[in-house]
């Protein structure tokens, strides 16, 4: 899971195994992170975008 700032720069990245929900909550807890991209661990392929509600 990659965390991006308002300038679309990667400022954080974490492997979400075994608890992706906890990693998502932790990353979105940072005020610098605007959104997340979830990617495949094996191939790095983009899966989805996560934003605050």
mmCIF file of the N, C-alpha and C atoms, coordinates in Angstrom:
data_MODEL
# 
_entry.id   MODEL 
# 
loop_
_atom_site.group_PDB 
_atom_site.id 
_atom_site.type_symbol 
_atom_site.label_atom_id 
_atom_site.label_alt_id 
_atom_site.label_comp_id 
_atom_site.label_asym_id 
_atom_site.label_entity_id 
_atom_site.label_seq_id 
_atom_site.pdbx_PDB_ins_code 
_atom_site.Cartn_x 
_atom_site.Cartn_y 
_atom_site.Cartn_z 
_atom_site.occupancy 
_atom_site.B_iso_or_equiv 
_atom_site.pdbx_formal_charge 
_atom_site.auth_seq_id 
_atom_site.auth_comp_id 
_atom_site.auth_asym_id 
_atom_site.auth_atom_id 
_atom_site.pdbx_PDB_model_num 
ATOM 1   N N  . UNK A 1 1  ? 0.860   -1.170  0.000   1.00 0.00 ? 1  UNK A N  1 
ATOM 2   C CA . UNK A 1 1  ? 0.000   0.000   0.000   1.00 0.00 ? 1  UNK A CA 1 
ATOM 3   C C  . UNK A 1 1  ? 0.901   1.226   0.000   1.00 0.00 ? 1  UNK A C  1 
ATOM 4   N N  . UNK A 1 2  ? 0.667   2.120   -0.954  1.00 0.00 ? 2  UNK A N  1 
ATOM 5   C CA . UNK A 1 2  ? 1.472   3.338   -1.071  1.00 0.00 ? 2  UNK A CA 1 
ATOM 6   C C  . UNK A 1 2  ? 0.640   4.553   -0.681  1.00 0.00 ? 2  UNK A C  1 
ATOM 7   N N  . UNK A 1 3  ? 1.235   5.408   0.132   1.00 0.00 ? 3  UNK A N  1 
ATOM 8   C CA . UNK A 1 3  ? 0.578   6.637   0.548   1.00 0.00 ? 3  UNK A CA 1 
ATOM 9   C C  . UNK A 1 3  ? 1.124   7.817   -0.227  1.00 0.00 ? 3  UNK A C  1 
ATOM 10  N N  . UNK A 1 4  ? 0.228   8.647   -0.755  1.00 0.00 ? 4  UNK A N  1 
ATOM 11  C CA . UNK A 1 4  ? 0.604   9.792   -1.587  1.00 0.00 ? 4  UNK A CA 1 
ATOM 12  C C  . UNK A 1 4  ? 0.199   11.099  -0.913  1.00 0.00 ? 4  UNK A C  1 
ATOM 13  N N  . UNK A 1 5  ? 1.003   12.137  -1.135  1.00 0.00 ? 5  UNK A N  1 
ATOM 14  C CA . UNK A 1 5  ? 0.669   13.460  -0.611  1.00 0.00 ? 5  UNK A CA 1 
ATOM 15  C C  . UNK A 1 5  ? -0.140  14.244  -1.648  1.00 0.00 ? 5  UNK A C  1 
ATOM 16  N N  . UNK A 1 6  ? -0.418  15.507  -1.357  1.00 0.00 ? 6  UNK A N  1 
ATOM 17  C CA . UNK A 1 6  ? -1.230  16.349  -2.247  1.00 0.00 ? 6  UNK A CA 1 
ATOM 18  C C  . UNK A 1 6  ? -0.557  16.618  -3.585  1.00 0.00 ? 6  UNK A C  1 
ATOM 19  N N  . UNK A 1 7  ? 0.757   16.427  -3.661  1.00 0.00 ? 7  UNK A N  1 
ATOM 20  C CA . UNK A 1 7  ? 1.496   16.608  -4.914  1.00 0.00 ? 7  UNK A CA 1 
ATOM 21  C C  . UNK A 1 7  ? 1.664   15.302  -5.682  1.00 0.00 ? 7  UNK A C  1 
ATOM 22  N N  . UNK A 1 8  ? 0.923   14.268  -5.292  1.00 0.00 ? 8  UNK A N  1 
ATOM 23  C CA . UNK A 1 8  ? 0.966   12.941  -5.921  1.00 0.00 ? 8  UNK A CA 1 
ATOM 24  C C  . UNK A 1 8  ? 2.329   12.268  -5.791  1.00 0.00 ? 8  UNK A C  1 
ATOM 25  N N  . UNK A 1 9  ? 3.052   12.564  -4.715  1.00 0.00 ? 9  UNK A N  1 
ATOM 26  C CA . UNK A 1 9  ? 4.348   11.936  -4.441  1.00 0.00 ? 9  UNK A CA 1 
ATOM 27  C C  . UNK A 1 9  ? 4.155   10.823  -3.416  1.00 0.00 ? 9  UNK A C  1 
ATOM 28  N N  . UNK A 1 10 ? 4.839   9.703   -3.632  1.00 0.00 ? 10 UNK A N  1 
ATOM 29  C CA . UNK A 1 10 ? 4.790   8.620   -2.655  1.00 0.00 ? 10 UNK A CA 1 
ATOM 30  C C  . UNK A 1 10 ? 5.583   9.060   -1.431  1.00 0.00 ? 10 UNK A C  1 
ATOM 31  N N  . UNK A 1 11 ? 4.921   9.066   -0.273  1.00 0.00 ? 11 UNK A N  1 
ATOM 32  C CA . UNK A 1 11 ? 5.614   9.454   0.952   1.00 0.00 ? 11 UNK A CA 1 
ATOM 33  C C  . UNK A 1 11 ? 5.614   8.340   1.996   1.00 0.00 ? 11 UNK A C  1 
ATOM 34  N N  . UNK A 1 12 ? 4.923   7.228   1.692   1.00 0.00 ? 12 UNK A N  1 
ATOM 35  C CA . UNK A 1 12 ? 4.912   6.080   2.601   1.00 0.00 ? 12 UNK A CA 1 
ATOM 36  C C  . UNK A 1 12 ? 4.560   4.839   1.802   1.00 0.00 ? 12 UNK A C  1 
ATOM 37  N N  . UNK A 1 13 ? 5.055   3.705   2.259   1.00 0.00 ? 13 UNK A N  1 
ATOM 38  C CA . UNK A 1 13 ? 4.711   2.429   1.628   1.00 0.00 ? 13 UNK A CA 1 
ATOM 39  C C  . UNK A 1 13 ? 4.842   1.329   2.672   1.00 0.00 ? 13 UNK A C  1 
ATOM 40  N N  . UNK A 1 14 ? 3.851   0.453   2.704   1.00 0.00 ? 14 UNK A N  1 
ATOM 41  C CA . UNK A 1 14 ? 3.839   -0.643  3.671   1.00 0.00 ? 14 UNK A CA 1 
ATOM 42  C C  . UNK A 1 14 ? 3.315   -1.906  2.999   1.00 0.00 ? 14 UNK A C  1 
ATOM 43  N N  . UNK A 1 15 ? 3.851   -3.049  3.409   1.00 0.00 ? 15 UNK A N  1 
ATOM 44  C CA . UNK A 1 15 ? 3.284   -4.335  3.016   1.00 0.00 ? 15 UNK A CA 1 
ATOM 45  C C  . UNK A 1 15 ? 2.152   -4.617  3.994   1.00 0.00 ? 15 UNK A C  1 
ATOM 46  N N  . UNK A 1 16 ? 0.989   -4.923  3.493   1.00 0.00 ? 16 UNK A N  1 
ATOM 47  C CA . UNK A 1 16 ? -0.217  -5.010  4.319   1.00 0.00 ? 16 UNK A CA 1 
ATOM 48  C C  . UNK A 1 16 ? -0.522  -6.398  4.851   1.00 0.00 ? 16 UNK A C  1 
ATOM 49  N N  . UNK A 1 17 ? 0.363   -7.319  4.708   1.00 0.00 ? 17 UNK A N  1 
ATOM 50  C CA . UNK A 1 17 ? 0.121   -8.683  5.166   1.00 0.00 ? 17 UNK A CA 1 
ATOM 51  C C  . UNK A 1 17 ? 0.473   -8.789  6.640   1.00 0.00 ? 17 UNK A C  1 
ATOM 52  N N  . UNK A 1 18 ? -0.306  -9.321  7.499   1.00 0.00 ? 18 UNK A N  1 
ATOM 53  C CA . UNK A 1 18 ? -1.568  -10.031 7.268   1.00 0.00 ? 18 UNK A CA 1 
ATOM 54  C C  . UNK A 1 18 ? -2.817  -9.190  7.494   1.00 0.00 ? 18 UNK A C  1 
ATOM 55  N N  . UNK A 1 19 ? -2.687  -7.897  7.806   1.00 0.00 ? 19 UNK A N  1 
ATOM 56  C CA . UNK A 1 19 ? -3.856  -7.092  8.183   1.00 0.00 ? 19 UNK A CA 1 
ATOM 57  C C  . UNK A 1 19 ? -3.932  -5.790  7.378   1.00 0.00 ? 19 UNK A C  1 
ATOM 58  N N  . UNK A 1 20 ? -4.426  -5.846  6.138   1.00 0.00 ? 20 UNK A N  1 
ATOM 59  C CA . UNK A 1 20 ? -4.462  -4.642  5.309   1.00 0.00 ? 20 UNK A CA 1 
ATOM 60  C C  . UNK A 1 20 ? -5.312  -3.522  5.902   1.00 0.00 ? 20 UNK A C  1 
ATOM 61  N N  . UNK A 1 21 ? -6.379  -3.857  6.591   1.00 0.00 ? 21 UNK A N  1 
ATOM 62  C CA . UNK A 1 21 ? -7.233  -2.820  7.165   1.00 0.00 ? 21 UNK A CA 1 
ATOM 63  C C  . UNK A 1 21 ? -6.475  -1.979  8.195   1.00 0.00 ? 21 UNK A C  1 
ATOM 64  N N  . UNK A 1 22 ? -5.663  -2.620  9.014   1.00 0.00 ? 22 UNK A N  1 
ATOM 65  C CA . UNK A 1 22 ? -4.874  -1.895  10.016  1.00 0.00 ? 22 UNK A CA 1 
ATOM 66  C C  . UNK A 1 22 ? -3.858  -0.972  9.350   1.00 0.00 ? 22 UNK A C  1 
ATOM 67  N N  . UNK A 1 23 ? -3.232  -1.445  8.274   1.00 0.00 ? 23 UNK A N  1 
ATOM 68  C CA . UNK A 1 23 ? -2.248  -0.628  7.556   1.00 0.00 ? 23 UNK A CA 1 
ATOM 69  C C  . UNK A 1 23 ? -2.934  0.572   6.906   1.00 0.00 ? 23 UNK A C  1 
ATOM 70  N N  . UNK A 1 24 ? -4.094  0.360   6.318   1.00 0.00 ? 24 UNK A N  1 
ATOM 71  C CA . UNK A 1 24 ? -4.848  1.455   5.699   1.00 0.00 ? 24 UNK A CA 1 
ATOM 72  C C  . UNK A 1 24 ? -5.196  2.512   6.738   1.00 0.00 ? 24 UNK A C  1 
ATOM 73  N N  . UNK A 1 25 ? -5.706  2.084   7.887   1.00 0.00 ? 25 UNK A N  1 
ATOM 74  C CA . UNK A 1 25 ? -6.062  3.042   8.942   1.00 0.00 ? 25 UNK A CA 1 
ATOM 75  C C  . UNK A 1 25 ? -4.837  3.790   9.449   1.00 0.00 ? 25 UNK A C  1 
ATOM 76  N N  . UNK A 1 26 ? -3.729  3.092   9.611   1.00 0.00 ? 26 UNK A N  1 
ATOM 77  C CA . UNK A 1 26 ? -2.504  3.736   10.097  1.00 0.00 ? 26 UNK A CA 1 
ATOM 78  C C  . UNK A 1 26 ? -1.991  4.772   9.099   1.00 0.00 ? 26 UNK A C  1 
ATOM 79  N N  . UNK A 1 27 ? -1.954  4.406   7.818   1.00 0.00 ? 27 UNK A N  1 
ATOM 80  C CA . UNK A 1 27 ? -1.463  5.339   6.808   1.00 0.00 ? 27 UNK A CA 1 
ATOM 81  C C  . UNK A 1 27 ? -2.376  6.559   6.682   1.00 0.00 ? 27 UNK A C  1 
ATOM 82  N N  . UNK A 1 28 ? -3.680  6.335   6.677   1.00 0.00 ? 28 UNK A N  1 
ATOM 83  C CA . UNK A 1 28 ? -4.608  7.461   6.559   1.00 0.00 ? 28 UNK A CA 1 
ATOM 84  C C  . UNK A 1 28 ? -4.657  8.300   7.836   1.00 0.00 ? 28 UNK A C  1 
ATOM 85  N N  . UNK A 1 29 ? -4.059  7.802   8.908   1.00 0.00 ? 29 UNK A N  1 
ATOM 86  C CA . UNK A 1 29 ? -3.949  8.578   10.137  1.00 0.00 ? 29 UNK A CA 1 
ATOM 87  C C  . UNK A 1 29 ? -2.944  9.704   10.031  1.00 0.00 ? 29 UNK A C  1 
ATOM 88  N N  . UNK A 1 30 ? -2.096  9.649   9.022   1.00 0.00 ? 30 UNK A N  1 
ATOM 89  C CA . UNK A 1 30 ? -1.110  10.706  8.802   1.00 0.00 ? 30 UNK A CA 1 
ATOM 90  C C  . UNK A 1 30 ? -1.756  11.851  8.027   1.00 0.00 ? 30 UNK A C  1 
ATOM 91  N N  . UNK A 1 31 ? -1.702  13.074  8.550   1.00 0.00 ? 31 UNK A N  1 
ATOM 92  C CA . UNK A 1 31 ? -2.324  14.196  7.836   1.00 0.00 ? 31 UNK A CA 1 
ATOM 93  C C  . UNK A 1 31 ? -1.648  14.536  6.509   1.00 0.00 ? 31 UNK A C  1 
ATOM 94  N N  . UNK A 1 32 ? -0.420  14.094  6.316   1.00 0.00 ? 32 UNK A N  1 
ATOM 95  C CA . UNK A 1 32 ? 0.290   14.358  5.055   1.00 0.00 ? 32 UNK A CA 1 
ATOM 96  C C  . UNK A 1 32 ? -0.218  13.486  3.916   1.00 0.00 ? 32 UNK A C  1 
ATOM 97  N N  . UNK A 1 33 ? -0.804  12.349  4.240   1.00 0.00 ? 33 UNK A N  1 
ATOM 98  C CA . UNK A 1 33 ? -1.254  11.407  3.211   1.00 0.00 ? 33 UNK A CA 1 
ATOM 99  C C  . UNK A 1 33 ? -2.656  11.777  2.753   1.00 0.00 ? 33 UNK A C  1 
ATOM 100 N N  . UNK A 1 34 ? -2.792  12.006  1.448   1.00 0.00 ? 34 UNK A N  1 
ATOM 101 C CA . UNK A 1 34 ? -4.072  12.381  0.846   1.00 0.00 ? 34 UNK A CA 1 
ATOM 102 C C  . UNK A 1 34 ? -4.869  11.164  0.378   1.00 0.00 ? 34 UNK A C  1 
ATOM 103 N N  . UNK A 1 35 ? -4.179  10.145  -0.138  1.00 0.00 ? 35 UNK A N  1 
ATOM 104 C CA . UNK A 1 35 ? -4.850  8.947   -0.637  1.00 0.00 ? 35 UNK A CA 1 
ATOM 105 C C  . UNK A 1 35 ? -3.848  7.804   -0.691  1.00 0.00 ? 35 UNK A C  1 
ATOM 106 N N  . UNK A 1 36 ? -4.372  6.597   -0.870  1.00 0.00 ? 36 UNK A N  1 
ATOM 107 C CA . UNK A 1 36 ? -3.547  5.394   -0.953  1.00 0.00 ? 36 UNK A CA 1 
ATOM 108 C C  . UNK A 1 36 ? -3.802  4.680   -2.271  1.00 0.00 ? 36 UNK A C  1 
ATOM 109 N N  . UNK A 1 37 ? -2.790  4.008   -2.759  1.00 0.00 ? 37 UNK A N  1 
ATOM 110 C CA . UNK A 1 37 ? -2.944  3.043   -3.840  1.00 0.00 ? 37 UNK A CA 1 
ATOM 111 C C  . UNK A 1 37 ? -2.616  1.676   -3.270  1.00 0.00 ? 37 UNK A C  1 
ATOM 112 N N  . UNK A 1 38 ? -3.528  0.740   -3.471  1.00 0.00 ? 38 UNK A N  1 
ATOM 113 C CA . UNK A 1 38 ? -3.298  -0.646  -3.080  1.00 0.00 ? 38 UNK A CA 1 
ATOM 114 C C  . UNK A 1 38 ? -2.779  -1.362  -4.315  1.00 0.00 ? 38 UNK A C  1 
ATOM 115 N N  . UNK A 1 39 ? -1.681  -2.091  -4.136  1.00 0.00 ? 39 UNK A N  1 
ATOM 116 C CA . UNK A 1 39 ? -1.042  -2.770  -5.262  1.00 0.00 ? 39 UNK A CA 1 
ATOM 117 C C  . UNK A 1 39 ? -0.780  -4.228  -4.924  1.00 0.00 ? 39 UNK A C  1 
ATOM 118 N N  . UNK A 1 40 ? -0.650  -5.041  -5.947  1.00 0.00 ? 40 UNK A N  1 
ATOM 119 C CA . UNK A 1 40 ? -0.303  -6.449  -5.795  1.00 0.00 ? 40 UNK A CA 1 
ATOM 120 C C  . UNK A 1 40 ? 1.112   -6.574  -5.238  1.00 0.00 ? 40 UNK A C  1 
ATOM 121 N N  . UNK A 1 41 ? 1.284   -7.443  -4.262  1.00 0.00 ? 41 UNK A N  1 
ATOM 122 C CA . UNK A 1 41 ? 2.612   -7.660  -3.685  1.00 0.00 ? 41 UNK A CA 1 
ATOM 123 C C  . UNK A 1 41 ? 3.532   -8.333  -4.698  1.00 0.00 ? 41 UNK A C  1 
ATOM 124 N N  . UNK A 1 42 ? 3.025   -9.298  -5.447  1.00 0.00 ? 42 UNK A N  1 
ATOM 125 C CA . UNK A 1 42 ? 3.882   -10.076 -6.346  1.00 0.00 ? 42 UNK A CA 1 
ATOM 126 C C  . UNK A 1 42 ? 4.253   -9.349  -7.628  1.00 0.00 ? 42 UNK A C  1 
ATOM 127 N N  . UNK A 1 43 ? 3.337   -8.587  -8.208  1.00 0.00 ? 43 UNK A N  1 
ATOM 128 C CA . UNK A 1 43 ? 3.593   -7.933  -9.498  1.00 0.00 ? 43 UNK A CA 1 
ATOM 129 C C  . UNK A 1 43 ? 3.616   -6.412  -9.426  1.00 0.00 ? 43 UNK A C  1 
ATOM 130 N N  . UNK A 1 44 ? 3.122   -5.851  -8.332  1.00 0.00 ? 44 UNK A N  1 
ATOM 131 C CA . UNK A 1 44 ? 3.083   -4.396  -8.202  1.00 0.00 ? 44 UNK A CA 1 
ATOM 132 C C  . UNK A 1 44 ? 1.948   -3.740  -8.967  1.00 0.00 ? 44 UNK A C  1 
ATOM 133 N N  . UNK A 1 45 ? 1.017   -4.551  -9.469  1.00 0.00 ? 45 UNK A N  1 
ATOM 134 C CA . UNK A 1 45 ? -0.086  -4.005  -10.262 1.00 0.00 ? 45 UNK A CA 1 
ATOM 135 C C  . UNK A 1 45 ? -1.057  -3.215  -9.385  1.00 0.00 ? 45 UNK A C  1 
ATOM 136 N N  . UNK A 1 46 ? -1.534  -2.103  -9.906  1.00 0.00 ? 46 UNK A N  1 
ATOM 137 C CA . UNK A 1 46 ? -2.520  -1.267  -9.228  1.00 0.00 ? 46 UNK A CA 1 
ATOM 138 C C  . UNK A 1 46 ? -3.816  -2.041  -9.059  1.00 0.00 ? 46 UNK A C  1 
ATOM 139 N N  . UNK A 1 47 ? -4.383  -1.991  -7.839  1.00 0.00 ? 47 UNK A N  1 
ATOM 140 C CA . UNK A 1 47 ? -5.638  -2.673  -7.556  1.00 0.00 ? 47 UNK A CA 1 
ATOM 141 C C  . UNK A 1 47 ? -6.769  -1.688  -7.297  1.00 0.00 ? 47 UNK A C  1 
ATOM 142 N N  . UNK A 1 48 ? -6.515  -0.708  -6.398  1.00 0.00 ? 48 UNK A N  1 
ATOM 143 C CA . UNK A 1 48 ? -7.564  0.262   -6.079  1.00 0.00 ? 48 UNK A CA 1 
ATOM 144 C C  . UNK A 1 48 ? -6.990  1.486   -5.387  1.00 0.00 ? 48 UNK A C  1 
ATOM 145 N N  . UNK A 1 49 ? -7.795  2.543   -5.363  1.00 0.00 ? 49 UNK A N  1 
ATOM 146 C CA . UNK A 1 49 ? -7.463  3.780   -4.657  1.00 0.00 ? 49 UNK A CA 1 
ATOM 147 C C  . UNK A 1 49 ? -8.315  3.842   -3.393  1.00 0.00 ? 49 UNK A C  1 
ATOM 148 N N  . UNK A 1 50 ? -7.705  4.278   -2.290  1.00 0.00 ? 50 UNK A N  1 
ATOM 149 C CA . UNK A 1 50 ? -8.420  4.429   -1.023  1.00 0.00 ? 50 UNK A CA 1 
ATOM 150 C C  . UNK A 1 50 ? -8.321  5.894   -0.607  1.00 0.00 ? 50 UNK A C  1 
ATOM 151 N N  . UNK A 1 51 ? -9.476  6.481   -0.280  1.00 0.00 ? 51 UNK A N  1 
ATOM 152 C CA . UNK A 1 51 ? -9.531  7.870   0.168   1.00 0.00 ? 51 UNK A CA 1 
ATOM 153 C C  . UNK A 1 51 ? -10.339 7.947   1.458   1.00 0.00 ? 51 UNK A C  1 
ATOM 154 N N  . UNK A 1 52 ? -10.135 9.007   2.206   1.00 0.00 ? 52 UNK A N  1 
ATOM 155 C CA . UNK A 1 52 ? -10.946 9.244   3.398   1.00 0.00 ? 52 UNK A CA 1 
ATOM 156 C C  . UNK A 1 52 ? -12.385 9.540   2.979   1.00 0.00 ? 52 UNK A C  1 
ATOM 157 N N  . UNK A 1 53 ? -13.316 9.145   3.841   1.00 0.00 ? 53 UNK A N  1 
ATOM 158 C CA . UNK A 1 53 ? -14.743 9.396   3.568   1.00 0.00 ? 53 UNK A CA 1 
ATOM 159 C C  . UNK A 1 53 ? -15.092 10.846  3.807   1.00 0.00 ? 53 UNK A C  1 
# 
